[in-house]
Amino acid sequence: MTSLPKSPPATHPSPPLLTHPLKLLGALRLAFGVSAFLLPSFSSELFAFPLPPSATILIRMVGARDAVVALLLFNSKSIEDRDKSLFAGIAVDSMDAIATAISWYSGNLDTVQAAGVAGAAGVLIALAKLGVWRK
């Protein structure tokens, strides 16, 4: 009687490094970063922040920051790298939300502006958390 060949032990595939929410997060952050860097006046108007031309440097700096955080995420080679890049993004977005609240409370932002910035920060934080928790 012949025996059947033994099959190799079952392996469980590792979870993907970048889930769909994380790909969306990176794409949104990179798109905003590049557009803010290249088109600062358009980007500031998108959030209802009309700025004088001399202040566009601030928008370009925000764009550079967001593009770098997105590239960190896309270039992650391990779960640890990915989590570090997500932590950096969550820290940046949290500081943006706090700065928005301070500016709104002190009367330097109207409610529409504050809602736009804080809402965008909240969406990015939610995508980061959803992407990590989703298996």
N, CA, C and O atoms as a GROMACS GRO file, in nm:
protein
  540
    1MET      N    1   0.083  -0.117   0.000
    1MET     CA    2   0.000   0.000   0.000
    1MET      C    3   0.089   0.124   0.000
    1MET      O    4   0.184   0.135   0.077
    2THR      N    5   0.055   0.216  -0.087
    2THR     CA    6   0.135   0.339  -0.094
    2THR      C    7   0.071   0.446  -0.008
    2THR      O    8  -0.052   0.456   0.003
    3SER      N    9   0.155   0.523   0.049
    3SER     CA   10   0.102   0.633   0.132
    3SER      C   11   0.099   0.762   0.050
    3SER      O   12   0.178   0.782  -0.043
    4LEU      N   13   0.009   0.844   0.086
    4LEU     CA   14  -0.002   0.973   0.018
    4LEU      C   15   0.113   1.064   0.060
    4LEU      O   16   0.159   1.058   0.174
    5PRO      N   17   0.160   1.147  -0.032
    5PRO     CA   18   0.268   1.239   0.005
    5PRO      C   19   0.219   1.338   0.109
    5PRO      O   20   0.104   1.382   0.108
    6LYS      N   21   0.308   1.370   0.198
    6LYS     CA   22   0.272   1.466   0.303
    6LYS      C   23   0.271   1.607   0.245
    6LYS      O   24   0.360   1.647   0.171
    7SER      N   25   0.168   1.680   0.282
    7SER     CA   26   0.162   1.818   0.236
    7SER      C   27   0.241   1.905   0.332
    7SER      O   28   0.253   1.872   0.451
    8PRO      N   29   0.296   2.015   0.282
    8PRO     CA   30   0.374   2.103   0.371
    8PRO      C   31   0.282   2.163   0.477
    8PRO      O   32   0.161   2.176   0.455
    9PRO      N   33   0.339   2.201   0.590
    9PRO     CA   34   0.256   2.260   0.695
    9PRO      C   35   0.189   2.388   0.646
    9PRO      O   36   0.245   2.464   0.567
   10ALA      N   37   0.070   2.409   0.695
   10ALA     CA   38  -0.005   2.528   0.655
   10ALA      C   39   0.064   2.653   0.708
   10ALA      O   40   0.105   2.660   0.824
   11THR      N   41   0.076   2.749   0.622
   11THR     CA   42   0.132   2.877   0.665
   11THR      C   43   0.022   2.982   0.655
   11THR      O   44  -0.061   2.980   0.564
   12HIS      N   45   0.024   3.070   0.747
   12HIS     CA   46  -0.073   3.178   0.747
   12HIS      C   47  -0.008   3.300   0.683
   12HIS      O   48   0.099   3.343   0.724
   13PRO      N   49  -0.074   3.355   0.582
   13PRO     CA   50  -0.013   3.472   0.519
   13PRO      C   51  -0.005   3.588   0.618
   13PRO      O   52  -0.096   3.609   0.699
   14SER      N   53   0.103   3.660   0.610
   14SER     CA   54   0.116   3.776   0.699
   14SER      C   55   0.022   3.885   0.651
   14SER      O   56  -0.008   3.894   0.532
   15PRO      N   57  -0.026   3.969   0.742
   15PRO     CA   58  -0.117   4.076   0.701
   15PRO      C   59  -0.042   4.174   0.610
   15PRO      O   60   0.079   4.192   0.624
   16PRO      N   61  -0.113   4.236   0.519
   16PRO     CA   62  -0.045   4.329   0.428
   16PRO      C   63   0.013   4.447   0.505
   16PRO      O   64  -0.043   4.493   0.604
   17LEU      N   65   0.126   4.494   0.457
   17LEU     CA   66   0.191   4.608   0.521
   17LEU      C   67   0.105   4.733   0.506
   17LEU      O   68   0.089   4.810   0.601
   18LEU      N   69   0.050   4.753   0.387
   18LEU     CA   70  -0.036   4.869   0.362
   18LEU      C   71  -0.175   4.820   0.323
   18LEU      O   72  -0.196   4.770   0.212
   19THR      N   73  -0.270   4.835   0.414
   19THR     CA   74  -0.408   4.800   0.386
   19THR      C   75  -0.469   4.911   0.300
   19THR      O   76  -0.406   5.015   0.279
   20HIS      N   77  -0.589   4.888   0.250
   20HIS     CA   78  -0.654   4.989   0.166
   20HIS      C   79  -0.669   5.124   0.236
   20HIS      O   80  -0.642   5.227   0.174
   21PRO      N   81  -0.712   5.128   0.363
   21PRO     CA   82  -0.720   5.260   0.428
   21PRO      C   83  -0.584   5.330   0.436
   21PRO      O   84  -0.576   5.453   0.428
   22LEU      N   85  -0.477   5.252   0.453
   22LEU     CA   86  -0.344   5.314   0.461
   22LEU      C   87  -0.297   5.362   0.325
   22LEU      O   88  -0.228   5.464   0.315
   23LYS      N   89  -0.333   5.290   0.220
   23LYS     CA   90  -0.300   5.337   0.084
   23LYS      C   91  -0.374   5.468   0.055
   23LYS      O   92  -0.318   5.561  -0.003
   24LEU      N   93  -0.501   5.473   0.095
   24LEU     CA   94  -0.579   5.595   0.077
   24LEU      C   95  -0.518   5.709   0.158
   24LEU      O   96  -0.505   5.821   0.109
   25LEU      N   97  -0.482   5.680   0.282
   25LEU     CA   98  -0.419   5.781   0.368
   25LEU      C   99  -0.292   5.836   0.301
   25LEU      O  100  -0.275   5.958   0.293
   26GLY      N  101  -0.205   5.748   0.255
   26GLY     CA  102  -0.082   5.793   0.191
   26GLY      C  103  -0.110   5.873   0.064
   26GLY      O  104  -0.044   5.975   0.040
   27ALA      N  105  -0.206   5.828  -0.016
   27ALA     CA  106  -0.238   5.899  -0.140
   27ALA      C  107  -0.295   6.038  -0.111
   27ALA      O  108  -0.257   6.135  -0.177
   28LEU      N  109  -0.385   6.048  -0.014
   28LEU     CA  110  -0.441   6.179   0.021
   28LEU      C  111  -0.334   6.274   0.074
   28LEU      O  112  -0.328   6.390   0.036
   29ARG      N  113  -0.251   6.222   0.162
   29ARG     CA  114  -0.146   6.305   0.221
   29ARG      C  115  -0.045   6.349   0.114
   29ARG      O  116  -0.002   6.465   0.113
   30LEU      N  117  -0.008   6.259   0.025
   30LEU     CA  118   0.087   6.293  -0.080
   30LEU      C  119   0.027   6.392  -0.179
   30LEU      O  120   0.093   6.487  -0.221
   31ALA      N  121  -0.100   6.371  -0.216
   31ALA     CA  122  -0.166   6.462  -0.310
   31ALA      C  123  -0.176   6.602  -0.250
   31ALA      O  124  -0.147   6.701  -0.317
   32PHE      N  125  -0.216   6.611  -0.123
   32PHE     CA  126  -0.224   6.742  -0.061
   32PHE      C  127  -0.085   6.804  -0.048
   32PHE      O  128  -0.067   6.923  -0.075
   33GLY      N  129   0.013   6.724  -0.008
   33GLY     CA  130   0.148   6.776   0.012
   33GLY      C  131   0.206   6.833  -0.116
   33GLY      O  132   0.261   6.943  -0.116
   34VAL      N  133   0.194   6.758  -0.223
   34VAL     CA  134   0.249   6.805  -0.351
   34VAL      C  135   0.173   6.927  -0.401
   34VAL      O  136   0.234   7.024  -0.448
   35SER      N  137   0.040   6.924  -0.391
   35SER     CA  138  -0.037   7.039  -0.439
   35SER      C  139  -0.011   7.163  -0.354
   35SER      O  140  -0.004   7.274  -0.407
   36ALA      N  141   0.003   7.146  -0.222
   36ALA     CA  142   0.032   7.261  -0.136
   36ALA      C  143   0.170   7.317  -0.166
   36ALA      O  144   0.190   7.439  -0.161
   37PHE      N  145   0.265   7.231  -0.197
   37PHE     CA  146   0.399   7.278  -0.228
   37PHE      C  147   0.403   7.348  -0.363
   37PHE      O  148   0.466   7.453  -0.376
   38LEU      N  149   0.336   7.292  -0.463
   38LEU     CA  150   0.341   7.349  -0.597
   38LEU      C  151   0.239   7.460  -0.620
   38LEU      O  152   0.265   7.552  -0.697
   39LEU      N  153   0.124   7.451  -0.556
   39LEU     CA  154   0.015   7.548  -0.575
   39LEU      C  155  -0.033   7.600  -0.439
   39LEU      O  156  -0.146   7.573  -0.400
   40PRO      N  157   0.050   7.675  -0.367
   40PRO     CA  158   0.012   7.714  -0.231
   40PRO      C  159  -0.112   7.803  -0.224
   40PRO      O  160  -0.189   7.793  -0.129
   41SER      N  161  -0.131   7.890  -0.321
   41SER     CA  162  -0.249   7.978  -0.318
   41SER      C  163  -0.377   7.897  -0.333
   41SER      O  164  -0.474   7.921  -0.261
   42PHE      N  165  -0.378   7.802  -0.426
   42PHE     CA  166  -0.495   7.715  -0.445
   42PHE      C  167  -0.522   7.634  -0.318
   42PHE      O  168  -0.637   7.624  -0.274
   43SER      N  169  -0.418   7.579  -0.260
   43SER     CA  170  -0.434   7.496  -0.141
   43SER      C  171  -0.486   7.576  -0.023
   43SER      O  172  -0.568   7.526   0.054
   44SER      N  173  -0.440   7.699  -0.007
   44SER     CA  174  -0.488   7.780   0.106
   44SER      C  175  -0.634   7.818   0.086
   44SER      O  176  -0.710   7.824   0.182
   45GLU      N  177  -0.674   7.842  -0.038
   45GLU     CA  178  -0.814   7.874  -0.065
   45GLU      C  179  -0.904   7.752  -0.046
   45GLU      O  180  -1.021   7.765  -0.012
   46LEU      N  181  -0.849   7.634  -0.068
   46LEU     CA  182  -0.925   7.510  -0.049
   46LEU      C  183  -0.976   7.500   0.095
   46LEU      O  184  -1.086   7.450   0.119
   47PHE      N  185  -0.896   7.548   0.191
   47PHE     CA  186  -0.935   7.548   0.331
   47PHE      C  187  -0.986   7.684   0.376
   47PHE      O  188  -0.990   7.712   0.496
   48ALA      N  189  -1.024   7.769   0.283
   48ALA     CA  190  -1.079   7.903   0.312
   48ALA      C  191  -0.978   7.990   0.386
   48ALA      O  192  -1.014   8.065   0.477
   49PHE      N  193  -0.851   7.979   0.347
   49PHE     CA  194  -0.744   8.061   0.404
   49PHE      C  195  -0.680   8.147   0.297
   49PHE      O  196  -0.569   8.117   0.252
   50PRO      N  197  -0.745   8.251   0.254
   50PRO     CA  198  -0.678   8.338   0.156
   50PRO      C  199  -0.558   8.406   0.223
   50PRO      O  200  -0.572   8.474   0.324
   51LEU      N  201  -0.441   8.386   0.164
   51LEU     CA  202  -0.318   8.439   0.222
   51LEU      C  203  -0.251   8.536   0.127
   51LEU      O  204  -0.264   8.522   0.006
   52PRO      N  205  -0.180   8.634   0.180
   52PRO     CA  206  -0.102   8.721   0.092
   52PRO      C  207   0.013   8.640   0.032
   52PRO      O  208   0.056   8.541   0.091
   53PRO      N  209   0.063   8.680  -0.084
   53PRO     CA  210   0.170   8.603  -0.149
   53PRO      C  211   0.292   8.578  -0.060
   53PRO      O  212   0.358   8.476  -0.073
   54SER      N  213   0.321   8.671   0.029
   54SER     CA  214   0.438   8.652   0.115
   54SER      C  215   0.421   8.538   0.215
   54SER      O  216   0.520   8.490   0.270
   55ALA      N  217   0.299   8.495   0.239
   55ALA     CA  218   0.272   8.389   0.336
   55ALA      C  219   0.263   8.250   0.272
   55ALA      O  220   0.244   8.151   0.342
   56THR      N  221   0.277   8.242   0.139
   56THR     CA  222   0.266   8.111   0.074
   56THR      C  223   0.379   8.017   0.118
   56THR      O  224   0.365   7.895   0.103
   57ILE      N  225   0.487   8.070   0.168
   57ILE     CA  226   0.594   7.984   0.218
   57ILE      C  227   0.543   7.890   0.328
   57ILE      O  228   0.587   7.776   0.337
   58LEU      N  229   0.451   7.939   0.410
   58LEU     CA  230   0.396   7.854   0.517
   58LEU      C  231   0.319   7.736   0.461
   58LEU      O  232   0.329   7.625   0.512
   59ILE      N  233   0.243   7.759   0.355
   59ILE     CA  234   0.166   7.651   0.292
   59ILE      C  235   0.263   7.552   0.226
   59ILE      O  236   0.242   7.430   0.233
   60ARG      N  237   0.367   7.603   0.163
   60ARG     CA  238   0.466   7.514   0.102
   60ARG      C  239   0.534   7.427   0.208
   60ARG      O  240   0.560   7.310   0.183
   61MET      N  241   0.562   7.484   0.324
   61MET     CA  242   0.624   7.408   0.432
   61MET      C  243   0.532   7.296   0.482
   61MET      O  244   0.577   7.184   0.507
   62VAL      N  245   0.404   7.326   0.495
   62VAL     CA  246   0.306   7.224   0.535
   62VAL      C  247   0.299   7.115   0.428
   62VAL      O  248   0.292   6.996   0.459
   63GLY      N  249   0.301   7.155   0.302
   63GLY     CA  250   0.298   7.058   0.193
   63GLY      C  251   0.419   6.967   0.194
   63GLY      O  252   0.406   6.846   0.173
   64ALA      N  253   0.536   7.024   0.218
   64ALA     CA  254   0.658   6.943   0.224
   64ALA      C  255   0.649   6.842   0.338
   64ALA      O  256   0.686   6.726   0.322
   65ARG      N  257   0.600   6.887   0.452
   65ARG     CA  258   0.586   6.799   0.568
   65ARG      C  259   0.492   6.683   0.537
   65ARG      O  260   0.524   6.568   0.567
   66ASP      N  261   0.377   6.712   0.477
   66ASP     CA  262   0.282   6.606   0.448
   66ASP      C  263   0.335   6.510   0.342
   66ASP      O  264   0.312   6.389   0.351
   67ALA      N  265   0.404   6.561   0.242
   67ALA     CA  266   0.461   6.473   0.139
   67ALA      C  267   0.565   6.379   0.200
   67ALA      O  268   0.570   6.261   0.166
   68VAL      N  269   0.648   6.431   0.290
   68VAL     CA  270   0.750   6.346   0.354
   68VAL      C  271   0.685   6.238   0.440
   68VAL      O  272   0.729   6.123   0.437
   69VAL      N  273   0.583   6.272   0.515
   69VAL     CA  274   0.514   6.172   0.598
   69VAL      C  275   0.451   6.065   0.509
   69VAL      O  276   0.453   5.947   0.544
   70ALA      N  277   0.394   6.104   0.396
   70ALA     CA  278   0.336   6.007   0.302
   70ALA      C  279   0.444   5.916   0.244
   70ALA      O  280   0.424   5.796   0.233
   71LEU      N  281   0.556   5.973   0.208
   71LEU     CA  282   0.664   5.892   0.151
   71LEU      C  283   0.722   5.796   0.254
   71LEU      O  284   0.763   5.685   0.220
   72LEU      N  285   0.727   5.838   0.380
   72LEU     CA  286   0.769   5.746   0.486
   72LEU      C  287   0.677   5.626   0.492
   72LEU      O  288   0.723   5.512   0.505
   73LEU      N  289   0.548   5.651   0.481
   73LEU     CA  290   0.450   5.541   0.484
   73LEU      C  291   0.468   5.448   0.364
   73LEU      O  292   0.474   5.326   0.380
   74PHE      N  293   0.477   5.506   0.245
   74PHE     CA  294   0.488   5.424   0.124
   74PHE      C  295   0.620   5.347   0.118
   74PHE      O  296   0.627   5.242   0.054
   75ASN      N  297   0.724   5.397   0.181
   75ASN     CA  298   0.855   5.332   0.178
   75ASN      C  299   0.880   5.240   0.298
   75ASN      O  300   0.992   5.194   0.319
   76SER      N  301   0.777   5.215   0.376
   76SER     CA  302   0.791   5.125   0.491
   76SER      C  303   0.827   4.985   0.443
   76SER      O  304   0.765   4.932   0.351
   77LYS      N  305   0.927   4.927   0.508
   77LYS     CA  306   0.971   4.792   0.472
   77LYS      C  307   0.928   4.688   0.576
   77LYS      O  308   0.943   4.568   0.554
   78SER      N  309   0.875   4.735   0.688
   78SER     CA  310   0.834   4.643   0.793
   78SER      C  311   0.716   4.704   0.868
   78SER      O  312   0.683   4.821   0.851
   79ILE      N  313   0.653   4.621   0.949
   79ILE     CA  314   0.542   4.670   1.032
   79ILE      C  315   0.591   4.780   1.124
   79ILE      O  316   0.520   4.878   1.148
   80GLU      N  317   0.713   4.765   1.176
   80GLU     CA  318   0.768   4.866   1.267
   80GLU      C  319   0.788   4.999   1.194
   80GLU      O  320   0.756   5.105   1.248
   81ASP      N  321   0.842   4.994   1.072
   81ASP     CA  322   0.859   5.117   0.992
   81ASP      C  323   0.724   5.183   0.966
   81ASP      O  324   0.707   5.304   0.980
   82ARG      N  325   0.627   5.098   0.928
   82ARG     CA  326   0.494   5.150   0.900
   82ARG      C  327   0.434   5.218   1.022
   82ARG      O  328   0.378   5.327   1.012
   83ASP      N  329   0.446   5.152   1.136
   83ASP     CA  330   0.388   5.208   1.258
   83ASP      C  331   0.456   5.338   1.299
   83ASP      O  332   0.391   5.429   1.349
   84LYS      N  333   0.587   5.347   1.278
   84LYS     CA  334   0.658   5.473   1.308
   84LYS      C  335   0.609   5.585   1.217
   84LYS      O  336   0.590   5.698   1.263
   85SER      N  337   0.590   5.556   1.089
   85SER     CA  338   0.542   5.660   0.998
   85SER      C  339   0.399   5.700   1.032
   85SER      O  340   0.363   5.817   1.022
   86LEU      N  341   0.317   5.603   1.074
   86LEU     CA  342   0.180   5.636   1.114
   86LEU      C  343   0.180   5.720   1.241
   86LEU      O  344   0.101   5.814   1.254
   87PHE      N  345   0.268   5.687   1.336
   87PHE     CA  346   0.278   5.766   1.458
   87PHE      C  347   0.319   5.910   1.425
   87PHE      O  348   0.266   6.004   1.483
   88ALA      N  349   0.412   5.926   1.333
   88ALA     CA  350   0.454   6.061   1.292
   88ALA      C  351   0.336   6.137   1.233
   88ALA      O  352   0.315   6.254   1.264
   89GLY      N  353   0.258   6.070   1.148
   89GLY     CA  354   0.142   6.136   1.088
   89GLY      C  355   0.036   6.170   1.190
   89GLY      O  356  -0.023   6.278   1.186
   90ILE      N  357   0.010   6.078   1.283
   90ILE     CA  358  -0.090   6.104   1.387
   90ILE      C  359  -0.044   6.219   1.477
   90ILE      O  360  -0.125   6.302   1.517
   91ALA      N  361   0.085   6.224   1.508
   91ALA     CA  362   0.138   6.334   1.590
   91ALA      C  363   0.121   6.467   1.518
   91ALA      O  364   0.078   6.565   1.578
   92VAL      N  365   0.155   6.471   1.390
   92VAL     CA  366   0.141   6.594   1.311
   92VAL      C  367  -0.006   6.637   1.304
   92VAL      O  368  -0.038   6.754   1.326
   93ASP      N  369  -0.094   6.542   1.274
   93ASP     CA  370  -0.236   6.575   1.262
   93ASP      C  371  -0.296   6.617   1.396
   93ASP      O  372  -0.382   6.705   1.400
   94SER      N  373  -0.252   6.556   1.504
   94SER     CA  374  -0.301   6.595   1.636
   94SER      C  375  -0.256   6.737   1.670
   94SER      O  376  -0.334   6.816   1.723
   95MET      N  377  -0.131   6.769   1.638
   95MET     CA  378  -0.083   6.906   1.663
   95MET      C  379  -0.157   7.007   1.576
   95MET      O  380  -0.185   7.119   1.620
   96ASP      N  381  -0.190   6.967   1.452
   96ASP     CA  382  -0.270   7.055   1.366
   96ASP      C  383  -0.407   7.081   1.429
   96ASP      O  384  -0.455   7.194   1.429
   97ALA      N  385  -0.470   6.976   1.482
   97ALA     CA  386  -0.601   6.992   1.543
   97ALA      C  387  -0.593   7.080   1.668
   97ALA      O  388  -0.681   7.164   1.690
   98ILE      N  389  -0.489   7.063   1.748
   98ILE     CA  390  -0.472   7.147   1.868
   98ILE      C  391  -0.447   7.292   1.829
   98ILE      O  392  -0.505   7.384   1.887
   99ALA      N  393  -0.360   7.313   1.730
   99ALA     CA  394  -0.334   7.449   1.684
   99ALA      C  395  -0.460   7.514   1.628
   99ALA      O  396  -0.483   7.634   1.647
  100THR      N  397  -0.542   7.435   1.561
  100THR     CA  398  -0.669   7.486   1.509
  100THR      C  399  -0.762   7.527   1.622
  100THR      O  400  -0.822   7.634   1.617
  101ALA      N  401  -0.772   7.443   1.723
  101ALA     CA  402  -0.859   7.476   1.838
  101ALA      C  403  -0.811   7.602   1.908
  101ALA      O  404  -0.892   7.687   1.944
  102ILE      N  405  -0.681   7.615   1.927
  102ILE     CA  406  -0.627   7.735   1.991
  102ILE      C  407  -0.657   7.860   1.908
  102ILE      O  408  -0.698   7.962   1.962
  103SER      N  409  -0.637   7.850   1.777
  103SER     CA  410  -0.663   7.965   1.689
  103SER      C  411  -0.810   8.000   1.685
  103SER      O  412  -0.846   8.118   1.684
  104TRP      N  413  -0.897   7.898   1.683
  104TRP     CA  414  -1.041   7.924   1.682
  104TRP      C  415  -1.084   7.988   1.814
  104TRP      O  416  -1.159   8.085   1.815
  105TYR      N  417  -1.036   7.932   1.924
  105TYR     CA  418  -1.073   7.983   2.056
  105TYR      C  419  -1.027   8.127   2.075
  105TYR      O  420  -1.096   8.207   2.139
  106SER      N  421  -0.911   8.161   2.021
  106SER     CA  422  -0.859   8.298   2.037
  106SER      C  423  -0.918   8.395   1.935
  106SER      O  424  -0.884   8.513   1.936
  107GLY      N  425  -1.005   8.345   1.847
  107GLY     CA  426  -1.073   8.433   1.752
  107GLY      C  427  -0.998   8.456   1.623
  107GLY      O  428  -1.036   8.545   1.546
  108ASN      N  429  -0.893   8.381   1.596
  108ASN     CA  430  -0.815   8.399   1.474
  108ASN      C  431  -0.865   8.315   1.357
  108ASN      O  432  -0.820   8.333   1.244
  109LEU      N  433  -0.957   8.223   1.383
  109LEU     CA  434  -1.018   8.142   1.279
  109LEU      C  435  -1.169   8.144   1.296
  109LEU      O  436  -1.220   8.141   1.409
  110ASP      N  437  -1.240   8.149   1.184
  110ASP     CA  438  -1.385   8.135   1.199
  110ASP      C  439  -1.419   7.986   1.202
  110ASP      O  440  -1.333   7.901   1.181
  111THR      N  441  -1.543   7.957   1.228
  111THR     CA  442  -1.585   7.818   1.248
  111THR      C  443  -1.567   7.734   1.123
  111THR      O  444  -1.531   7.617   1.134
  112VAL      N  445  -1.592   7.790   1.005
  112VAL     CA  446  -1.576   7.714   0.880
  112VAL      C  447  -1.430   7.674   0.859
  112VAL      O  448  -1.401   7.560   0.824
  113GLN      N  449  -1.339   7.768   0.880
  113GLN     CA  450  -1.197   7.738   0.865
  113GLN      C  451  -1.153   7.631   0.966
  113GLN      O  452  -1.084   7.535   0.931
  114ALA      N  453  -1.194   7.650   1.089
  114ALA     CA  454  -1.155   7.556   1.194
  114ALA      C  455  -1.210   7.416   1.166
  114ALA      O  456  -1.140   7.316   1.184
  115ALA      N  457  -1.334   7.410   1.121
  115ALA     CA  458  -1.395   7.280   1.091
  115ALA      C  459  -1.323   7.212   0.975
  115ALA      O  460  -1.305   7.090   0.976
  116GLY      N  461  -1.281   7.289   0.875
  116GLY     CA  462  -1.210   7.232   0.761
  116GLY      C  463  -1.078   7.169   0.800
  116GLY      O  464  -1.048   7.056   0.762
  117VAL      N  465  -0.999   7.243   0.877
  117VAL     CA  466  -0.867   7.192   0.916
  117VAL      C  467  -0.880   7.078   1.017
  117VAL      O  468  -0.817   6.974   1.001
  118ALA      N  469  -0.961   7.098   1.119
  118ALA     CA  470  -0.977   6.993   1.221
  118ALA      C  471  -1.041   6.869   1.160
  118ALA      O  472  -1.005   6.757   1.196
  119GLY      N  473  -1.136   6.887   1.070
  119GLY     CA  474  -1.199   6.774   1.004
  119GLY      C  475  -1.101   6.694   0.920
  119GLY      O  476  -1.102   6.571   0.922
  120ALA      N  477  -1.016   6.764   0.846
  120ALA     CA  478  -0.914   6.695   0.765
  120ALA      C  479  -0.819   6.618   0.855
  120ALA      O  480  -0.784   6.503   0.825
  121ALA      N  481  -0.776   6.678   0.964
  121ALA     CA  482  -0.686   6.610   1.058
  121ALA      C  483  -0.755   6.486   1.116
  121ALA      O  484  -0.693   6.380   1.129
  122GLY      N  485  -0.881   6.499   1.151
  122GLY     CA  486  -0.956   6.386   1.207
  122GLY      C  487  -0.971   6.272   1.109
  122GLY      O  488  -0.960   6.155   1.148
  123VAL      N  489  -0.995   6.302   0.982
  123VAL     CA  490  -1.007   6.198   0.880
  123VAL      C  491  -0.875   6.124   0.864
  123VAL      O  492  -0.874   6.001   0.854
  124LEU      N  493  -0.764   6.196   0.862
  124LEU     CA  494  -0.633   6.133   0.846
  124LEU      C  495  -0.600   6.044   0.966
  124LEU      O  496  -0.546   5.934   0.950
  125ILE      N  497  -0.631   6.091   1.085
  125ILE     CA  498  -0.608   6.009   1.205
  125ILE      C  499  -0.694   5.883   1.201
  125ILE      O  500  -0.647   5.774   1.233
  126ALA      N  501  -0.821   5.898   1.162
  126ALA     CA  502  -0.911   5.782   1.156
  126ALA      C  503  -0.863   5.681   1.053
  126ALA      O  504  -0.868   5.560   1.079
  127LEU      N  505  -0.816   5.726   0.937
  127LEU     CA  506  -0.765   5.633   0.836
  127LEU      C  507  -0.643   5.558   0.887
  127LEU      O  508  -0.629   5.438   0.862
  128ALA      N  509  -0.556   5.627   0.959
  128ALA     CA  510  -0.436   5.562   1.015
  128ALA      C  511  -0.477   5.453   1.114
  128ALA      O  512  -0.425   5.342   1.109
  129LYS      N  513  -0.569   5.484   1.201
  129LYS     CA  514  -0.612   5.385   1.301
  129LYS      C  515  -0.687   5.270   1.235
  129LYS      O  516  -0.666   5.154   1.271
  130LEU      N  517  -0.774   5.300   1.141
  130LEU     CA  518  -0.849   5.196   1.070
  130LEU      C  519  -0.755   5.104   0.994
  130LEU      O  520  -0.774   4.982   0.992
  131GLY      N  521  -0.657   5.160   0.932
  131GLY     CA  522  -0.562   5.080   0.854
  131GLY      C  523  -0.480   4.987   0.937
  131GLY      O  524  -0.442   4.880   0.889
  132VAL      N  525  -0.449   5.023   1.060
  132VAL     CA  526  -0.370   4.938   1.148
  132VAL      C  527  -0.458   4.831   1.211
  132VAL      O  528  -0.416   4.716   1.223
  133TRP      N  529  -0.577   4.866   1.251
  133TRP     CA  530  -0.664   4.772   1.321
  133TRP      C  531  -0.728   4.670   1.229
  133TRP      O  532  -0.765   4.562   1.273
  134ARG      N  533  -0.740   4.703   1.104
  134ARG     CA  534  -0.807   4.614   1.009
  134ARG      C  535  -0.713   4.501   0.969
  134ARG      O  536  -0.600   4.526   0.927
  135LYS      N  537  -0.759   4.381   0.981
  135LYS     CA  538  -0.677   4.265   0.944
  135LYS      C  539  -0.728   4.202   0.818
  135LYS      O  540  -0.672   4.103   0.771
   0.00000   0.00000   0.00000
